[in-house]
Amino acid sequence: MLVLTRKSGEGIMLGDRIQLKVLAIDKDRVKLGIEAPSSVPVYREELYLEIKAENQKAKVSGELNWEELKKIFPET
């Protein structure tokens, strides 16, 4: 893990297209700003881990519930 020290207003570049900037520091909280192309997904870590777990569950089950799909996409 790379550890860098930054003051409020300072930033870090991740490659050529992603900028991480320290916007404010208040007691035990740091407010970060992220500038990235819209094609780069940006998630809070806890949300990312939840999405990853749900995707893994879906991959493992591998079963389609046809009755549930019929409710969502009724035949016309």
PyMOL Python script that loads the backbone (N, CA, C, O; Angstrom):
from pymol import cmd

cmd.read_pdbstr("""\
ATOM      1  N   MET A   1       0.847  -1.170   0.000  1.00  0.00           N
ATOM      2  CA  MET A   1       0.000   0.000   0.000  1.00  0.00           C
ATOM      3  C   MET A   1       0.894   1.234   0.000  1.00  0.00           C
ATOM      4  O   MET A   1       1.834   1.341   0.788  1.00  0.00           O
ATOM      5  N   LEU A   2       0.587   2.144  -0.883  1.00  0.00           N
ATOM      6  CA  LEU A   2       1.283   3.429  -0.938  1.00  0.00           C
ATOM      7  C   LEU A   2       0.565   4.387  -0.003  1.00  0.00           C
ATOM      8  O   LEU A   2      -0.654   4.531  -0.098  1.00  0.00           O
ATOM      9  N   VAL A   3       1.277   5.039   0.887  1.00  0.00           N
ATOM     10  CA  VAL A   3       0.691   6.001   1.822  1.00  0.00           C
ATOM     11  C   VAL A   3       1.274   7.369   1.517  1.00  0.00           C
ATOM     12  O   VAL A   3       2.490   7.555   1.522  1.00  0.00           O
ATOM     13  N   LEU A   4       0.390   8.326   1.249  1.00  0.00           N
ATOM     14  CA  LEU A   4       0.811   9.692   0.949  1.00  0.00           C
ATOM     15  C   LEU A   4       0.164  10.645   1.935  1.00  0.00           C
ATOM     16  O   LEU A   4      -0.945  10.399   2.409  1.00  0.00           O
ATOM     17  N   THR A   5       0.851  11.728   2.242  1.00  0.00           N
ATOM     18  CA  THR A   5       0.305  12.757   3.106  1.00  0.00           C
ATOM     19  C   THR A   5      -0.073  13.956   2.246  1.00  0.00           C
ATOM     20  O   THR A   5       0.731  14.429   1.442  1.00  0.00           O
ATOM     21  N   ARG A   6      -1.291  14.442   2.415  1.00  0.00           N
ATOM     22  CA  ARG A   6      -1.770  15.596   1.672  1.00  0.00           C
ATOM     23  C   ARG A   6      -2.467  16.552   2.631  1.00  0.00           C
ATOM     24  O   ARG A   6      -3.087  16.119   3.601  1.00  0.00           O
ATOM     25  N   LYS A   7      -2.367  17.825   2.366  1.00  0.00           N
ATOM     26  CA  LYS A   7      -3.077  18.853   3.127  1.00  0.00           C
ATOM     27  C   LYS A   7      -4.353  19.209   2.379  1.00  0.00           C
ATOM     28  O   LYS A   7      -4.524  18.859   1.212  1.00  0.00           O
ATOM     29  N   SER A   8      -5.242  19.909   3.067  1.00  0.00           N
ATOM     30  CA  SER A   8      -6.476  20.364   2.430  1.00  0.00           C
ATOM     31  C   SER A   8      -6.139  21.191   1.189  1.00  0.00           C
ATOM     32  O   SER A   8      -5.288  22.079   1.238  1.00  0.00           O
ATOM     33  N   GLY A   9      -6.811  20.892   0.084  1.00  0.00           N
ATOM     34  CA  GLY A   9      -6.566  21.587  -1.177  1.00  0.00           C
ATOM     35  C   GLY A   9      -5.557  20.895  -2.066  1.00  0.00           C
ATOM     36  O   GLY A   9      -5.465  21.211  -3.252  1.00  0.00           O
ATOM     37  N   GLU A  10      -4.796  19.954  -1.521  1.00  0.00           N
ATOM     38  CA  GLU A  10      -3.817  19.227  -2.316  1.00  0.00           C
ATOM     39  C   GLU A  10      -4.452  17.978  -2.911  1.00  0.00           C
ATOM     40  O   GLU A  10      -5.485  17.508  -2.434  1.00  0.00           O
ATOM     41  N   GLY A  11      -3.833  17.451  -3.944  1.00  0.00           N
ATOM     42  CA  GLY A  11      -4.415  16.305  -4.623  1.00  0.00           C
ATOM     43  C   GLY A  11      -3.403  15.257  -5.007  1.00  0.00           C
ATOM     44  O   GLY A  11      -2.201  15.389  -4.778  1.00  0.00           O
ATOM     45  N   ILE A  12      -3.937  14.208  -5.603  1.00  0.00           N
ATOM     46  CA  ILE A  12      -3.145  13.081  -6.090  1.00  0.00           C
ATOM     47  C   ILE A  12      -3.706  12.705  -7.456  1.00  0.00           C
ATOM     48  O   ILE A  12      -4.922  12.668  -7.640  1.00  0.00           O
ATOM     49  N   MET A  13      -2.839  12.431  -8.398  1.00  0.00           N
ATOM     50  CA  MET A  13      -3.264  11.967  -9.714  1.00  0.00           C
ATOM     51  C   MET A  13      -3.113  10.452  -9.784  1.00  0.00           C
ATOM     52  O   MET A  13      -2.074   9.905  -9.416  1.00  0.00           O
ATOM     53  N   LEU A  14      -4.152   9.787 -10.257  1.00  0.00           N
ATOM     54  CA  LEU A  14      -4.119   8.345 -10.492  1.00  0.00           C
ATOM     55  C   LEU A  14      -4.116   8.170 -12.006  1.00  0.00           C
ATOM     56  O   LEU A  14      -5.156   8.282 -12.656  1.00  0.00           O
ATOM     57  N   GLY A  15      -2.960   7.901 -12.550  1.00  0.00           N
ATOM     58  CA  GLY A  15      -2.833   7.870 -14.002  1.00  0.00           C
ATOM     59  C   GLY A  15      -2.962   9.287 -14.542  1.00  0.00           C
ATOM     60  O   GLY A  15      -2.655  10.259 -13.852  1.00  0.00           O
ATOM     61  N   ASP A  16      -3.421   9.391 -15.788  1.00  0.00           N
ATOM     62  CA  ASP A  16      -3.543  10.703 -16.434  1.00  0.00           C
ATOM     63  C   ASP A  16      -4.926  11.311 -16.300  1.00  0.00           C
ATOM     64  O   ASP A  16      -5.115  12.497 -16.571  1.00  0.00           O
ATOM     65  N   ARG A  17      -5.913  10.489 -15.876  1.00  0.00           N
ATOM     66  CA  ARG A  17      -7.285  10.965 -15.997  1.00  0.00           C
ATOM     67  C   ARG A  17      -8.094  10.997 -14.700  1.00  0.00           C
ATOM     68  O   ARG A  17      -9.256  11.402 -14.714  1.00  0.00           O
ATOM     69  N   ILE A  18      -7.508  10.584 -13.595  1.00  0.00           N
ATOM     70  CA  ILE A  18      -8.250  10.550 -12.337  1.00  0.00           C
ATOM     71  C   ILE A  18      -7.518  11.380 -11.296  1.00  0.00           C
ATOM     72  O   ILE A  18      -6.348  11.143 -10.994  1.00  0.00           O
ATOM     73  N   GLN A  19      -8.241  12.367 -10.751  1.00  0.00           N
ATOM     74  CA  GLN A  19      -7.662  13.224  -9.724  1.00  0.00           C
ATOM     75  C   GLN A  19      -8.420  13.021  -8.417  1.00  0.00           C
ATOM     76  O   GLN A  19      -9.650  13.060  -8.390  1.00  0.00           O
ATOM     77  N   LEU A  20      -7.688  12.807  -7.349  1.00  0.00           N
ATOM     78  CA  LEU A  20      -8.233  12.685  -6.010  1.00  0.00           C
ATOM     79  C   LEU A  20      -7.758  13.910  -5.243  1.00  0.00           C
ATOM     80  O   LEU A  20      -6.556  14.154  -5.135  1.00  0.00           O
ATOM     81  N   LYS A  21      -8.720  14.696  -4.700  1.00  0.00           N
ATOM     82  CA  LYS A  21      -8.350  15.940  -4.043  1.00  0.00           C
ATOM     83  C   LYS A  21      -8.919  15.980  -2.630  1.00  0.00           C
ATOM     84  O   LYS A  21     -10.072  15.612  -2.405  1.00  0.00           O
ATOM     85  N   VAL A  22      -8.095  16.434  -1.672  1.00  0.00           N
ATOM     86  CA  VAL A  22      -8.548  16.618  -0.298  1.00  0.00           C
ATOM     87  C   VAL A  22      -9.267  17.965  -0.242  1.00  0.00           C
ATOM     88  O   VAL A  22      -8.652  19.015  -0.426  1.00  0.00           O
ATOM     89  N   LEU A  23     -10.583  17.924   0.014  1.00  0.00           N
ATOM     90  CA  LEU A  23     -11.365  19.149   0.042  1.00  0.00           C
ATOM     91  C   LEU A  23     -11.417  19.772   1.428  1.00  0.00           C
ATOM     92  O   LEU A  23     -11.375  20.994   1.568  1.00  0.00           O
ATOM     93  N   ALA A  24     -11.508  18.935   2.449  1.00  0.00           N
ATOM     94  CA  ALA A  24     -11.575  19.449   3.823  1.00  0.00           C
ATOM     95  C   ALA A  24     -11.168  18.363   4.802  1.00  0.00           C
ATOM     96  O   ALA A  24     -11.299  17.170   4.529  1.00  0.00           O
ATOM     97  N   ILE A  25     -10.673  18.804   5.944  1.00  0.00           N
ATOM     98  CA  ILE A  25     -10.321  17.898   7.031  1.00  0.00           C
ATOM     99  C   ILE A  25     -11.000  18.446   8.284  1.00  0.00           C
ATOM    100  O   ILE A  25     -10.807  19.608   8.639  1.00  0.00           O
ATOM    101  N   ASP A  26     -11.794  17.608   8.952  1.00  0.00           N
ATOM    102  CA  ASP A  26     -12.512  18.051  10.140  1.00  0.00           C
ATOM    103  C   ASP A  26     -12.473  16.939  11.183  1.00  0.00           C
ATOM    104  O   ASP A  26     -13.159  15.927  11.043  1.00  0.00           O
ATOM    105  N   LYS A  27     -11.682  17.126  12.214  1.00  0.00           N
ATOM    106  CA  LYS A  27     -11.505  16.132  13.281  1.00  0.00           C
ATOM    107  C   LYS A  27     -11.116  14.778  12.689  1.00  0.00           C
ATOM    108  O   LYS A  27     -10.000  14.629  12.193  1.00  0.00           O
ATOM    109  N   ASP A  28     -12.021  13.779  12.730  1.00  0.00           N
ATOM    110  CA  ASP A  28     -11.673  12.436  12.252  1.00  0.00           C
ATOM    111  C   ASP A  28     -12.267  12.137  10.876  1.00  0.00           C
ATOM    112  O   ASP A  28     -12.363  10.975  10.482  1.00  0.00           O
ATOM    113  N   ARG A  29     -12.667  13.184  10.140  1.00  0.00           N
ATOM    114  CA  ARG A  29     -13.261  12.989   8.807  1.00  0.00           C
ATOM    115  C   ARG A  29     -12.472  13.751   7.753  1.00  0.00           C
ATOM    116  O   ARG A  29     -11.988  14.858   7.990  1.00  0.00           O
ATOM    117  N   VAL A  30     -12.356  13.136   6.593  1.00  0.00           N
ATOM    118  CA  VAL A  30     -11.696  13.767   5.457  1.00  0.00           C
ATOM    119  C   VAL A  30     -12.703  13.817   4.321  1.00  0.00           C
ATOM    120  O   VAL A  30     -13.315  12.801   3.993  1.00  0.00           O
ATOM    121  N   LYS A  31     -12.881  14.974   3.719  1.00  0.00           N
ATOM    122  CA  LYS A  31     -13.788  15.122   2.584  1.00  0.00           C
ATOM    123  C   LYS A  31     -12.942  15.094   1.309  1.00  0.00           C
ATOM    124  O   LYS A  31     -12.065  15.934   1.108  1.00  0.00           O
ATOM    125  N   LEU A  32     -13.231  14.100   0.447  1.00  0.00           N
ATOM    126  CA  LEU A  32     -12.461  13.907  -0.784  1.00  0.00           C
ATOM    127  C   LEU A  32     -13.295  14.263  -1.995  1.00  0.00           C
ATOM    128  O   LEU A  32     -14.510  14.063  -2.004  1.00  0.00           O
ATOM    129  N   GLY A  33     -12.648  14.787  -3.006  1.00  0.00           N
ATOM    130  CA  GLY A  33     -13.271  15.021  -4.298  1.00  0.00           C
ATOM    131  C   GLY A  33     -12.572  14.146  -5.325  1.00  0.00           C
ATOM    132  O   GLY A  33     -11.351  13.997  -5.303  1.00  0.00           O
ATOM    133  N   ILE A  34     -13.358  13.571  -6.224  1.00  0.00           N
ATOM    134  CA  ILE A  34     -12.793  12.690  -7.249  1.00  0.00           C
ATOM    135  C   ILE A  34     -13.236  13.190  -8.609  1.00  0.00           C
ATOM    136  O   ILE A  34     -14.432  13.319  -8.872  1.00  0.00           O
ATOM    137  N   GLU A  35     -12.283  13.468  -9.464  1.00  0.00           N
ATOM    138  CA  GLU A  35     -12.583  13.813 -10.850  1.00  0.00           C
ATOM    139  C   GLU A  35     -12.107  12.652 -11.708  1.00  0.00           C
ATOM    140  O   GLU A  35     -10.919  12.330 -11.748  1.00  0.00           O
ATOM    141  N   ALA A  36     -13.065  12.027 -12.396  1.00  0.00           N
ATOM    142  CA  ALA A  36     -12.755  10.864 -13.230  1.00  0.00           C
ATOM    143  C   ALA A  36     -13.701  10.852 -14.410  1.00  0.00           C
ATOM    144  O   ALA A  36     -14.801  11.395 -14.320  1.00  0.00           O
ATOM    145  N   PRO A  37     -13.297  10.242 -15.519  1.00  0.00           N
ATOM    146  CA  PRO A  37     -14.209  10.107 -16.652  1.00  0.00           C
ATOM    147  C   PRO A  37     -15.462   9.342 -16.235  1.00  0.00           C
ATOM    148  O   PRO A  37     -15.398   8.496 -15.342  1.00  0.00           O
ATOM    149  N   SER A  38     -16.583   9.622 -16.859  1.00  0.00           N
ATOM    150  CA  SER A  38     -17.837   8.949 -16.504  1.00  0.00           C
ATOM    151  C   SER A  38     -17.774   7.444 -16.763  1.00  0.00           C
ATOM    152  O   SER A  38     -18.583   6.687 -16.227  1.00  0.00           O
ATOM    153  N   SER A  39     -16.826   7.014 -17.574  1.00  0.00           N
ATOM    154  CA  SER A  39     -16.682   5.577 -17.846  1.00  0.00           C
ATOM    155  C   SER A  39     -16.006   4.829 -16.696  1.00  0.00           C
ATOM    156  O   SER A  39     -15.962   3.598 -16.702  1.00  0.00           O
ATOM    157  N   VAL A  40     -15.480   5.558 -15.711  1.00  0.00           N
ATOM    158  CA  VAL A  40     -14.815   4.941 -14.568  1.00  0.00           C
ATOM    159  C   VAL A  40     -15.796   4.902 -13.400  1.00  0.00           C
ATOM    160  O   VAL A  40     -16.174   5.953 -12.882  1.00  0.00           O
ATOM    161  N   PRO A  41     -16.215   3.713 -12.977  1.00  0.00           N
ATOM    162  CA  PRO A  41     -17.136   3.650 -11.842  1.00  0.00           C
ATOM    163  C   PRO A  41     -16.421   4.014 -10.536  1.00  0.00           C
ATOM    164  O   PRO A  41     -15.290   3.593 -10.293  1.00  0.00           O
ATOM    165  N   VAL A  42     -17.101   4.802  -9.706  1.00  0.00           N
ATOM    166  CA  VAL A  42     -16.549   5.201  -8.416  1.00  0.00           C
ATOM    167  C   VAL A  42     -17.582   4.849  -7.352  1.00  0.00           C
ATOM    168  O   VAL A  42     -18.714   5.331  -7.403  1.00  0.00           O
ATOM    169  N   TYR A  43     -17.204   4.019  -6.394  1.00  0.00           N
ATOM    170  CA  TYR A  43     -18.111   3.563  -5.337  1.00  0.00           C
ATOM    171  C   TYR A  43     -17.464   3.756  -3.978  1.00  0.00           C
ATOM    172  O   TYR A  43     -16.240   3.722  -3.854  1.00  0.00           O
ATOM    173  N   ARG A  44     -18.290   3.960  -2.955  1.00  0.00           N
ATOM    174  CA  ARG A  44     -17.797   3.836  -1.585  1.00  0.00           C
ATOM    175  C   ARG A  44     -17.436   2.377  -1.380  1.00  0.00           C
ATOM    176  O   ARG A  44     -18.073   1.495  -1.956  1.00  0.00           O
ATOM    177  N   GLU A  45     -16.427   2.112  -0.572  1.00  0.00           N
ATOM    178  CA  GLU A  45     -15.931   0.741  -0.419  1.00  0.00           C
ATOM    179  C   GLU A  45     -17.022  -0.218   0.037  1.00  0.00           C
ATOM    180  O   GLU A  45     -17.131  -1.319  -0.503  1.00  0.00           O
ATOM    181  N   GLU A  46     -17.839   0.174   1.025  1.00  0.00           N
ATOM    182  CA  GLU A  46     -18.855  -0.740   1.541  1.00  0.00           C
ATOM    183  C   GLU A  46     -19.895  -1.077   0.475  1.00  0.00           C
ATOM    184  O   GLU A  46     -20.396  -2.201   0.439  1.00  0.00           O
ATOM    185  N   LEU A  47     -20.225  -0.127  -0.388  1.00  0.00           N
ATOM    186  CA  LEU A  47     -21.165  -0.399  -1.478  1.00  0.00           C
ATOM    187  C   LEU A  47     -20.531  -1.302  -2.522  1.00  0.00           C
ATOM    188  O   LEU A  47     -21.182  -2.216  -3.028  1.00  0.00           O
ATOM    189  N   TYR A  48     -19.277  -1.059  -2.847  1.00  0.00           N
ATOM    190  CA  TYR A  48     -18.555  -1.900  -3.800  1.00  0.00           C
ATOM    191  C   TYR A  48     -18.516  -3.351  -3.327  1.00  0.00           C
ATOM    192  O   TYR A  48     -18.747  -4.270  -4.113  1.00  0.00           O
ATOM    193  N   LEU A  49     -18.224  -3.556  -2.036  1.00  0.00           N
ATOM    194  CA  LEU A  49     -18.152  -4.912  -1.496  1.00  0.00           C
ATOM    195  C   LEU A  49     -19.523  -5.584  -1.521  1.00  0.00           C
ATOM    196  O   LEU A  49     -19.620  -6.786  -1.767  1.00  0.00           O
ATOM    197  N   GLU A  50     -20.576  -4.818  -1.269  1.00  0.00           N
ATOM    198  CA  GLU A  50     -21.934  -5.369  -1.322  1.00  0.00           C
ATOM    199  C   GLU A  50     -22.296  -5.787  -2.756  1.00  0.00           C
ATOM    200  O   GLU A  50     -22.861  -6.861  -2.965  1.00  0.00           O
ATOM    201  N   ILE A  51     -21.974  -4.951  -3.726  1.00  0.00           N
ATOM    202  CA  ILE A  51     -22.234  -5.269  -5.134  1.00  0.00           C
ATOM    203  C   ILE A  51     -21.455  -6.517  -5.535  1.00  0.00           C
ATOM    204  O   ILE A  51     -21.988  -7.405  -6.201  1.00  0.00           O
ATOM    205  N   LYS A  52     -20.203  -6.577  -5.129  1.00  0.00           N
ATOM    206  CA  LYS A  52     -19.352  -7.729  -5.455  1.00  0.00           C
ATOM    207  C   LYS A  52     -19.934  -9.019  -4.867  1.00  0.00           C
ATOM    208  O   LYS A  52     -19.940 -10.055  -5.532  1.00  0.00           O
ATOM    209  N   ALA A  53     -20.423  -8.959  -3.624  1.00  0.00           N
ATOM    210  CA  ALA A  53     -21.005 -10.140  -2.977  1.00  0.00           C
ATOM    211  C   ALA A  53     -22.288 -10.567  -3.686  1.00  0.00           C
ATOM    212  O   ALA A  53     -22.514 -11.759  -3.894  1.00  0.00           O
ATOM    213  N   GLU A  54     -23.129  -9.602  -4.058  1.00  0.00           N
ATOM    214  CA  GLU A  54     -24.370  -9.922  -4.769  1.00  0.00           C
ATOM    215  C   GLU A  54     -24.072 -10.543  -6.130  1.00  0.00           C
ATOM    216  O   GLU A  54     -24.736 -11.497  -6.537  1.00  0.00           O
ATOM    217  N   ASN A  55     -23.086 -10.014  -6.828  1.00  0.00           N
ATOM    218  CA  ASN A  55     -22.702 -10.577  -8.123  1.00  0.00           C
ATOM    219  C   ASN A  55     -22.188 -12.001  -7.969  1.00  0.00           C
ATOM    220  O   ASN A  55     -22.471 -12.863  -8.801  1.00  0.00           O
ATOM    221  N   GLN A  56     -21.439 -12.242  -6.912  1.00  0.00           N
ATOM    222  CA  GLN A  56     -20.921 -13.586  -6.666  1.00  0.00           C
ATOM    223  C   GLN A  56     -22.061 -14.548  -6.372  1.00  0.00           C
ATOM    224  O   GLN A  56     -22.061 -15.678  -6.862  1.00  0.00           O
ATOM    225  N   LYS A  57     -23.045 -14.104  -5.566  1.00  0.00           N
ATOM    226  CA  LYS A  57     -24.203 -14.955  -5.265  1.00  0.00           C
ATOM    227  C   LYS A  57     -24.962 -15.296  -6.546  1.00  0.00           C
ATOM    228  O   LYS A  57     -25.374 -16.439  -6.744  1.00  0.00           O
ATOM    229  N   ALA A  58     -25.142 -14.313  -7.400  1.00  0.00           N
ATOM    230  CA  ALA A  58     -25.864 -14.543  -8.651  1.00  0.00           C
ATOM    231  C   ALA A  58     -25.086 -15.506  -9.550  1.00  0.00           C
ATOM    232  O   ALA A  58     -25.679 -16.353 -10.218  1.00  0.00           O
ATOM    233  N   LYS A  59     -23.788 -15.376  -9.563  1.00  0.00           N
ATOM    234  CA  LYS A  59     -22.945 -16.244 -10.379  1.00  0.00           C
ATOM    235  C   LYS A  59     -23.009 -17.684  -9.873  1.00  0.00           C
ATOM    236  O   LYS A  59     -23.084 -18.624 -10.664  1.00  0.00           O
ATOM    237  N   VAL A  60     -22.980 -17.848  -8.556  1.00  0.00           N
ATOM    238  CA  VAL A  60     -22.981 -19.181  -7.962  1.00  0.00           C
ATOM    239  C   VAL A  60     -24.318 -19.869  -8.174  1.00  0.00           C
ATOM    240  O   VAL A  60     -24.360 -21.052  -8.510  1.00  0.00           O
ATOM    241  N   SER A  61     -25.410 -19.140  -7.981  1.00  0.00           N
ATOM    242  CA  SER A  61     -26.723 -19.781  -8.125  1.00  0.00           C
ATOM    243  C   SER A  61     -26.954 -20.189  -9.572  1.00  0.00           C
ATOM    244  O   SER A  61     -27.421 -21.296  -9.842  1.00  0.00           O
ATOM    245  N   GLY A  62     -26.630 -19.305 -10.497  1.00  0.00           N
ATOM    246  CA  GLY A  62     -26.730 -19.625 -11.916  1.00  0.00           C
ATOM    247  C   GLY A  62     -28.101 -20.061 -12.386  1.00  0.00           C
ATOM    248  O   GLY A  62     -28.254 -20.461 -13.540  1.00  0.00           O
ATOM    249  N   GLU A  63     -29.089 -19.995 -11.536  1.00  0.00           N
ATOM    250  CA  GLU A  63     -30.421 -20.440 -11.907  1.00  0.00           C
ATOM    251  C   GLU A  63     -31.321 -19.248 -12.173  1.00  0.00           C
ATOM    252  O   GLU A  63     -31.298 -18.258 -11.442  1.00  0.00           O
ATOM    253  N   LEU A  64     -32.104 -19.356 -13.215  1.00  0.00           N
ATOM    254  CA  LEU A  64     -33.100 -18.340 -13.505  1.00  0.00           C
ATOM    255  C   LEU A  64     -34.445 -18.811 -12.982  1.00  0.00           C
ATOM    256  O   LEU A  64     -34.861 -19.941 -13.240  1.00  0.00           O
ATOM    257  N   ASN A  65     -35.112 -17.952 -12.256  1.00  0.00           N
ATOM    258  CA  ASN A  65     -36.443 -18.260 -11.773  1.00  0.00           C
ATOM    259  C   ASN A  65     -37.419 -17.755 -12.829  1.00  0.00           C
ATOM    260  O   ASN A  65     -37.763 -16.574 -12.855  1.00  0.00           O
ATOM    261  N   TRP A  66     -37.861 -18.662 -13.699  1.00  0.00           N
ATOM    262  CA  TRP A  66     -38.708 -18.275 -14.826  1.00  0.00           C
ATOM    263  C   TRP A  66     -40.030 -17.674 -14.390  1.00  0.00           C
ATOM    264  O   TRP A  66     -40.543 -16.780 -15.063  1.00  0.00           O
ATOM    265  N   GLU A  67     -40.592 -18.133 -13.295  1.00  0.00           N
ATOM    266  CA  GLU A  67     -41.867 -17.586 -12.819  1.00  0.00           C
ATOM    267  C   GLU A  67     -41.701 -16.127 -12.405  1.00  0.00           C
ATOM    268  O   GLU A  67     -42.564 -15.295 -12.687  1.00  0.00           O
ATOM    269  N   GLU A  68     -40.604 -15.822 -11.744  1.00  0.00           N
ATOM    270  CA  GLU A  68     -40.347 -14.436 -11.346  1.00  0.00           C
ATOM    271  C   GLU A  68     -40.097 -13.566 -12.577  1.00  0.00           C
ATOM    272  O   GLU A  68     -40.571 -12.432 -12.646  1.00  0.00           O
ATOM    273  N   LEU A  69     -39.349 -14.100 -13.551  1.00  0.00           N
ATOM    274  CA  LEU A  69     -39.101 -13.342 -14.780  1.00  0.00           C
ATOM    275  C   LEU A  69     -40.391 -13.072 -15.541  1.00  0.00           C
ATOM    276  O   LEU A  69     -40.543 -11.997 -16.121  1.00  0.00           O
ATOM    277  N   LYS A  70     -41.315 -14.012 -15.552  1.00  0.00           N
ATOM    278  CA  LYS A  70     -42.600 -13.825 -16.238  1.00  0.00           C
ATOM    279  C   LYS A  70     -43.387 -12.683 -15.584  1.00  0.00           C
ATOM    280  O   LYS A  70     -44.100 -11.952 -16.272  1.00  0.00           O
ATOM    281  N   LYS A  71     -43.264 -12.527 -14.274  1.00  0.00           N
ATOM    282  CA  LYS A  71     -43.951 -11.426 -13.589  1.00  0.00           C
ATOM    283  C   LYS A  71     -43.360 -10.083 -13.996  1.00  0.00           C
ATOM    284  O   LYS A  71     -44.081  -9.100 -14.166  1.00  0.00           O
ATOM    285  N   ILE A  72     -42.048 -10.054 -14.151  1.00  0.00           N
ATOM    286  CA  ILE A  72     -41.382  -8.813 -14.516  1.00  0.00           C
ATOM    287  C   ILE A  72     -41.586  -8.481 -15.987  1.00  0.00           C
ATOM    288  O   ILE A  72     -41.807  -7.325 -16.345  1.00  0.00           O
ATOM    289  N   PHE A  73     -41.512  -9.509 -16.842  1.00  0.00           N
ATOM    290  CA  PHE A  73     -41.638  -9.338 -18.288  1.00  0.00           C
ATOM    291  C   PHE A  73     -42.797 -10.187 -18.803  1.00  0.00           C
ATOM    292  O   PHE A  73     -42.577 -11.248 -19.387  1.00  0.00           O
ATOM    293  N   PRO A  74     -44.034  -9.725 -18.591  1.00  0.00           N
ATOM    294  CA  PRO A  74     -45.170 -10.537 -19.045  1.00  0.00           C
ATOM    295  C   PRO A  74     -45.201 -10.649 -20.569  1.00  0.00           C
ATOM    296  O   PRO A  74     -44.767  -9.747 -21.285  1.00  0.00           O
ATOM    297  N   GLU A  75     -45.724 -11.781 -21.042  1.00  0.00           N
ATOM    298  CA  GLU A  75     -45.839 -11.983 -22.481  1.00  0.00           C
ATOM    299  C   GLU A  75     -46.910 -11.038 -23.017  1.00  0.00           C
ATOM    300  O   GLU A  75     -47.919 -10.781 -22.361  1.00  0.00           O
ATOM    301  N   THR A  76     -46.671 -10.532 -24.210  1.00  0.00           N
ATOM    302  CA  THR A  76     -47.647  -9.606 -24.808  1.00  0.00           C
ATOM    303  C   THR A  76     -48.476 -10.292 -25.869  1.00  0.00           C
ATOM    304  O   THR A  76     -49.345  -9.665 -26.475  1.00  0.00           O
TER     305      THR A  76
END
""", "prot")
cmd.dss("prot")
cmd.show_as("cartoon", "prot")
cmd.util.cbc("prot")
cmd.orient("prot")
